[in-house]
Structures are given as C-alpha cells and as structure tokens.
Amino acid sequence: MTSKHLQRGALNGGVITLLIGALALGALLLYSAASGYELPFWPAMAVIAVNLVAAGRLVWTVIQAKKQREAGKR
C-alpha cells in the first residue's frame, strides 16, 4: 500500500478500529479453544460492542462524505 492510499483514507481510523476489534475477538476465541474454558462473556460482549459502534461510525462517515461530495458537485 502506498502513501497515496493512506492520504485518500483507504486505511482510516474506523477501519483500524474494526481490525483491532476483530483481532481481539479472534484472540478470545483462540484462547477459549486452546484452554478448554468457555469464552469469557463480558470481555466478548465488550469487543462486540466496540465493533458495532465502530462499524456504525464508519457507515455514518461514509454516508456523510457522499452527501458532501454530492453537494460539492451541484
């Protein structure tokens, strides 16, 4: 990936948040499978909540950017 992709927002804060949340949930699942213990409920719920909020924020940002781009064309 070149710096042009970063400048255009291909890898913005929302995407990074989702990636980190997905890695955390994956780590919890791996820990659960390796240790034989059940998945810790509250940490898993916290990771899922962060992912949902980040996904909603990312969608909202994309919608707002599209509206601004369309308003600029007129």
TAWO-V886019 format. One record per residue. RES is the residue in one small letter. SS is DSSP state (~ for helix, > for strand, _ for the rest). Layout:
RES_SS ; RES_SS
This chain:
m__ ; t__ ; s_~ ; k_~ ; h_~ ; l_~ ; q_~ ; r_~ ; g__ ; a__ ; l__ ; n__ ; g_~ ; g_~ ; v_~ ; i_~ ; t_~ ; l_~ ; l_~ ; i_~ ; g_~ ; a_~ ; l_~ ; a_~ ; l_~ ; g_~ ; a_~ ; l_~ ; l_~ ; l_~ ; y_~ ; s_~ ; a_~ ; a_~ ; s_~ ; g__ ; y__ ; e__ ; l__ ; p__ ; f_~ ; w_~ ; p_~ ; a_~ ; m_~ ; a_~ ; v_~ ; i_~ ; a_~ ; v_~ ; n_~ ; l_~ ; v_~ ; a_~ ; a_~ ; g_~ ; r_~ ; l_~ ; v_~ ; w_~ ; t_~ ; v_~ ; i_~ ; q_~ ; a_~ ; k_~ ; k_~ ; q_~ ; r_~ ; e_~ ; a_~ ; g_~ ; k_~ ; r__
